Amino acid sequence: LQPFGEWCNLQPKDAAKMPESAWKLLFYTLSWSYGIYLLFFTDYPFFYDPPSVFYDWKKGMDVPTDIAIAYLLQCSFYGHSIYATAYMDTWRKDSVVMLLHHVVTLTLIAFSYAFRYHNVGILVLFLHDVNDVQLEFTKLNVYFKHRGGVYHRLNDIISNIGCLTFCVSWFWFRLYWFPLKVLYATCYSSLQSVPNIPFYFFFNALLLVLTLMNIYWFLYIVLFVAKVLMGQMQEVNDVREYDVEDSKKTTMAKKKEAGLQLPGALKEGMHLKNGLVKDKRL
């Protein structure tokens, strides 16, 4: 994907971030589309009847092949994402929370498969993947609106529309439907169907942590909207990212220093933050 960014003649800072978003858009589009297929084009009633995720639950029950495929893909992706966030992706203000998110998600995926809570897992993944599709699609249009030294108004319009739909869908899917469907089923309905259900507190604790992280990121969305309304931001940008241009010299100088070998992305994030602090002192 890097040669494609160069071929499109993107700005250097956009060309560096484009492959990450393009890869994530590809994966999340495929995974969410597969989730749509499982929930709306098969006999699984989990979306319209969330308590059904625990109907006929038994220890060691067989996992349907179509659900097992979804689990294999998601587990592989989030296992890789832990490495990618630390060593490959652009370091952002929420990268530590992102690492925690990937660990929690991977734990939920692996253990829910092992203990046969896969029906709930499919519903959780469906309600979360849609926002990532919108986020990465919007970011790509932000990167492509200034290419070849020319401003492309169509990409700017699409990014603005994408930002609006992303804000609405985040609240609707993660902060409304997720508690209404998933947390209700796991906290209440599970005890009705299986009174002595194993690891009740363990899985619900992880789901509550996931909910808190969704609220944390929603605060970034609120911050973005506030900046737009107050005129502090004239165009769509990721408010989680550091000001790379202001800190570029500091980062390059720090990279030459010898010391503790931290993950590349983590080291870059620390350097950028230090650069911003020095700028404020000046």
Disulfide bonds with the S-S distance in Angstrom:
none
